[in-house]
Amino acid sequence: MKHSKSGKIYLVSTPIGNAGDITLRALEILKTTDLIVCEELKEGRRLLASYNVNRETIPLNEHNEEKQTDEILAALQSGKTVALISDAGAPLIADPGTRLVQRCIELNIPVTSVPGANSIVPALQLSGFSVDGFLYVGWLSPKKEIRRNQLRDLKKEKRLLVILEAPYRAKALLRDASSILGTNRKAALAFDLTTDKETVYRDTLGRLASLFERNPRKGEFVLIIKGDDRHL
C-alpha cells in the first residue's frame, strides 16, 4: 500500500464463527497493512495465522487503551497503514477502539470501514420478526438490580430490542427479561451463529426462561425481543 502524508486506519470485520466469512477485501488489507491492532494478542494472532497473515500485531483493550492509542497515532502520523480488528465481528460495536477512532477523526487521519461478519444482522434475519426497525441495546449491566432497571426502561419500547450478553448469563438475562417485559413477550435467542452448532430458539420469554432453567446452555448469543405492541 502506498503511503500518503499520513497513514490510514481500516476497521476490519472478521468472522464470528465460520472462518469462511472473511471477505476478500479484508484479507487483502490484513496481508498488506503495516500494523494490525487487535483486542487480545492470543486471539488476534490465532485468527491471523488461520489466514497465513504475518504482520506486526499489537493489542488494544480496556487495560492499555490510553498508552496504545498514542502509539498507534504516532504510527499513523508517520505514514503507516493500520488495521483494527476485534476478537470477532465488527470492530467498535461493544468493543475497544472508539477512543482511537475519535482521535483519528480529530487529527484528520483517514478512517474507513471494511464491513463483513457481525452477529446482529444474522440474529435479526433469523428471528422470524419483521425488521422494520430495531433498537440496539448492546450489553446490559452484569449487576442484577441495574440490569433489571435497564429492562424496566425498555418495557414500552415498540421496536425490536437487540441485546448482547456474556455466554454464561443467558439464564439470568432470560429470567429477568421474562419477569419485567412479560412472560408472553415473543423473542428469539440466536446461539453460536455461523457455526455448525448454530441454533435459534423462537418462543415467548417465559418459555425460553423455563427452557434455560431446565437446560442451561453456554455460548455466544444475541437475544432479539419483540417490542411492546399492546397499544399499536
C-alpha positions as CSV (number, residue, x, y, z in Angstrom):
1,M,0.0,0.0,0.0
2,K,1.2,3.5,-0.9
3,H,1.6,5.9,2.0
4,S,0.1,9.3,1.8
5,K,1.3,12.2,4.0
6,S,-0.4,10.4,6.9
7,G,-1.5,6.8,7.2
8,K,-4.9,5.4,7.1
9,I,-6.8,3.2,9.6
10,Y,-9.1,0.4,8.4
11,L,-11.8,-1.0,10.7
12,V,-11.8,-4.6,9.5
13,S,-14.7,-7.0,10.3
14,T,-13.7,-10.6,11.0
15,P,-15.7,-13.9,11.2
16,I,-17.8,-14.5,14.3
17,G,-17.6,-18.3,14.0
18,N,-17.3,-19.6,10.4
19,A,-13.8,-18.8,9.1
20,G,-15.1,-18.7,5.6
21,D,-16.9,-15.5,6.3
22,I,-13.8,-13.3,5.9
23,T,-14.1,-11.0,2.8
24,L,-11.5,-10.8,0.0
25,R,-11.0,-7.1,0.8
26,A,-10.4,-7.8,4.4
27,L,-7.8,-10.4,3.6
28,E,-6.0,-8.0,1.2
29,I,-5.8,-5.3,3.8
30,L,-4.7,-7.6,6.6
31,K,-1.9,-9.0,4.4
32,T,-0.6,-5.7,3.2
33,T,-1.2,-3.2,6.1
34,D,1.8,-2.1,8.2
35,L,0.3,-2.8,11.6
36,I,-2.7,-4.8,12.9
37,V,-4.3,-3.8,16.1
38,C,-6.3,-6.5,17.9
39,E,-8.3,-6.8,21.1
40,E,-6.2,-9.6,22.6
41,L,-2.9,-10.8,21.2
42,K,-3.6,-14.5,21.6
43,E,-6.9,-14.4,19.9
44,G,-5.7,-11.9,17.2
45,R,-2.7,-14.0,16.3
46,R,-4.7,-17.2,16.2
47,L,-7.1,-15.6,13.8
48,L,-4.5,-14.1,11.6
49,A,-2.5,-17.4,11.5
50,S,-5.6,-19.2,10.1
51,Y,-5.3,-16.9,7.0
52,N,-1.5,-17.0,6.8
53,V,-1.3,-13.4,7.8
54,N,2.1,-12.4,9.3
55,R,2.2,-8.7,10.2
56,E,3.2,-6.7,13.2
57,T,0.4,-7.0,15.8
58,I,-0.3,-5.1,19.0
59,P,-3.2,-5.3,21.5
60,L,-5.7,-2.5,22.2
61,N,-8.1,-3.1,25.1
62,E,-9.6,-1.5,28.2
63,H,-6.4,-2.2,30.1
64,N,-3.9,-0.3,27.8
65,E,-6.2,1.9,25.6
66,E,-4.7,5.3,26.6
67,K,-1.0,4.3,26.1
68,Q,-1.6,2.2,22.9
69,T,-3.8,4.9,21.3
70,D,-0.8,7.3,21.4
71,E,1.5,4.7,20.0
72,I,-0.9,3.8,17.1
73,L,-1.5,7.5,16.3
74,A,2.3,8.0,16.1
75,A,2.5,5.2,13.6
76,L,-0.4,6.6,11.5
77,Q,1.2,10.1,11.6
78,S,4.4,8.6,10.3
79,G,2.6,7.4,7.2
80,K,1.8,3.8,8.2
81,T,-1.4,2.0,7.5
82,V,-3.2,0.3,10.4
83,A,-6.0,-2.4,10.5
84,L,-8.1,-2.6,13.6
85,I,-9.8,-5.9,14.4
86,S,-11.8,-7.2,17.3
87,D,-11.8,-10.8,18.6
88,A,-14.8,-11.4,16.3
89,G,-17.2,-9.5,14.2
90,A,-17.3,-5.7,13.6
91,P,-14.8,-3.5,15.5
92,L,-16.1,-0.8,17.8
93,I,-19.5,-2.5,18.3
94,A,-19.3,-3.2,22.0
95,D,-15.5,-3.5,21.6
96,P,-12.5,-1.2,22.3
97,G,-11.2,1.3,19.8
98,T,-13.6,4.2,19.9
99,R,-11.1,6.5,21.6
100,L,-8.6,5.7,18.8
101,V,-11.0,6.4,16.0
102,Q,-12.2,9.6,17.7
103,R,-8.6,10.8,17.8
104,C,-8.0,9.9,14.2
105,I,-11.1,12.0,13.2
106,E,-9.8,14.9,15.3
107,L,-6.4,14.7,13.6
108,N,-7.9,14.3,10.1
109,I,-6.4,10.8,9.7
110,P,-8.4,8.9,7.2
111,V,-10.7,6.2,8.7
112,T,-12.6,3.6,6.6
113,S,-14.8,0.6,7.4
114,V,-14.2,-2.8,5.8
115,P,-17.6,-4.4,6.5
116,G,-18.3,-8.1,7.0
117,A,-19.4,-10.6,9.5
118,N,-21.3,-9.5,12.6
119,S,-23.8,-11.1,15.0
120,I,-26.5,-8.5,15.0
121,V,-27.8,-8.8,11.4
122,P,-27.9,-12.6,11.2
123,A,-29.8,-12.7,14.5
124,L,-32.3,-10.2,13.2
125,Q,-32.7,-12.2,9.9
126,L,-33.2,-15.5,11.7
127,S,-35.5,-14.2,14.4
128,G,-38.6,-14.5,12.2
129,F,-39.7,-11.0,13.2
130,S,-40.5,-8.2,10.8
131,V,-37.4,-6.0,10.9
132,D,-38.8,-2.5,10.1
133,G,-36.7,-1.0,12.9
134,F,-34.8,-2.1,15.9
135,L,-33.1,-0.7,19.0
136,Y,-29.5,-1.9,19.6
137,V,-29.3,-2.1,23.3
138,G,-26.0,-3.9,23.4
139,W,-24.7,-5.2,26.8
140,L,-26.8,-4.8,29.9
141,S,-25.2,-4.5,33.3
142,P,-23.9,-7.7,34.9
143,K,-25.3,-6.4,38.2
144,K,-28.8,-7.8,38.7
145,E,-30.6,-4.7,40.0
146,I,-29.1,-2.4,37.5
147,R,-29.9,-4.8,34.7
148,R,-33.5,-5.1,35.9
149,N,-33.8,-1.3,35.9
150,Q,-32.4,-1.1,32.4
151,L,-35.1,-3.6,31.3
152,R,-37.8,-1.6,33.0
153,D,-36.7,1.4,31.0
154,L,-37.2,-0.7,27.8
155,K,-40.6,-2.1,28.7
156,K,-42.6,0.3,26.5
157,E,-40.2,0.4,23.6
158,K,-42.1,-0.6,20.4
159,R,-39.1,-1.5,18.2
160,L,-37.3,-4.9,18.3
161,L,-34.7,-5.0,21.1
162,V,-31.2,-6.4,20.3
163,I,-29.4,-7.4,23.4
164,L,-25.9,-8.9,23.8
165,E,-24.7,-10.8,26.9
166,A,-21.9,-12.9,28.2
167,P,-22.2,-16.6,27.3
168,Y,-22.8,-17.7,30.9
169,R,-25.5,-15.2,31.7
170,A,-28.2,-16.3,29.2
171,K,-30.3,-17.9,32.0
172,A,-30.2,-14.8,34.2
173,L,-31.0,-12.5,31.3
174,L,-34.0,-14.5,30.2
175,R,-35.3,-14.8,33.8
176,D,-35.1,-11.0,34.3
177,A,-36.5,-10.2,30.8
178,S,-39.4,-12.5,31.3
179,S,-40.2,-11.1,34.7
180,I,-40.0,-7.5,33.7
181,L,-41.1,-7.4,30.0
182,G,-43.7,-10.1,30.3
183,T,-43.8,-13.9,30.0
184,N,-45.8,-13.7,26.8
185,R,-43.4,-11.3,25.0
186,K,-42.1,-13.1,21.9
187,A,-38.3,-13.4,21.5
188,A,-35.6,-15.2,19.5
189,L,-32.3,-16.3,21.0
190,A,-29.6,-16.9,18.4
191,F,-26.7,-19.1,19.6
192,D,-23.3,-19.8,18.0
193,L,-24.2,-18.1,14.8
194,T,-22.5,-19.3,11.6
195,T,-21.0,-22.3,13.3
196,D,-22.1,-26.0,13.0
197,K,-23.7,-25.5,16.4
198,E,-25.9,-22.6,15.3
199,T,-29.3,-22.8,17.0
200,V,-32.2,-20.2,17.1
201,Y,-34.8,-20.6,19.8
202,R,-38.0,-18.8,19.0
203,D,-40.7,-18.6,21.7
204,T,-42.1,-16.4,24.4
205,L,-39.7,-15.1,27.1
206,G,-41.5,-17.1,29.7
207,R,-41.0,-20.4,27.9
208,L,-37.4,-19.6,26.9
209,A,-36.6,-18.7,30.6
210,S,-38.1,-22.1,31.6
211,L,-36.2,-23.9,29.0
212,F,-32.9,-22.5,30.1
213,E,-33.7,-23.1,33.8
214,R,-34.0,-26.8,33.0
215,N,-31.2,-27.0,30.4
216,P,-28.7,-24.1,30.7
217,R,-26.6,-23.5,27.7
218,K,-23.4,-21.6,27.4
219,G,-22.3,-20.0,24.1
220,E,-22.1,-16.7,22.2
221,F,-25.6,-15.4,21.6
222,V,-27.8,-12.5,20.6
223,L,-31.3,-12.0,22.1
224,I,-33.9,-10.4,20.0
225,I,-37.1,-9.3,21.8
226,K,-40.3,-8.1,20.1
227,G,-41.3,-4.6,21.0
228,D,-44.3,-3.6,23.1
229,D,-47.3,-3.8,20.7
230,R,-50.1,-3.6,23.2
231,H,-51.1,0.0,22.2
232,L,-50.3,-0.1,18.4
